[in-house]
Amino acid sequence: MMKRIWARRNSEGGFTLVELLVVIVILGILAAVAVFAVGGISDKGKQSACKADVSSVETASEAYYAKNGSYAASIAALVTAKFLREAPSSTNYTITYTASDGSVSVSPACSTL
């Protein structure tokens, strides 16, 4: 009886501990590569958002000038005149609007985000 149990158990196929550890190590390496790849994507997203915000304020400023013959006093005036839906806000950068010539600047530069 015991011989039959041992014979049946020895004929079963399965993975050894070493094989399982190799698979776990490979999966860990793949996960590490994926984490670093995703980190770069979020950095590019911040840069793109910054550039889009600056472009939106510049476009709204020029539209305000085309309609009224002068530049808006502030970004809030662009929102009030409905050239912008809302003032851009971010903790990563600050947009500065100059009313005298309608220029828009950002600090720090979008390329450094």
Summary of the structure (lengths in Angstrom):
residues: 113
radius of gyration: 30.0
end to end distance: 72.0
largest distance: 101.0
contacts: 254
relative contact order: 0.11
helix: 63%
strand: 7%
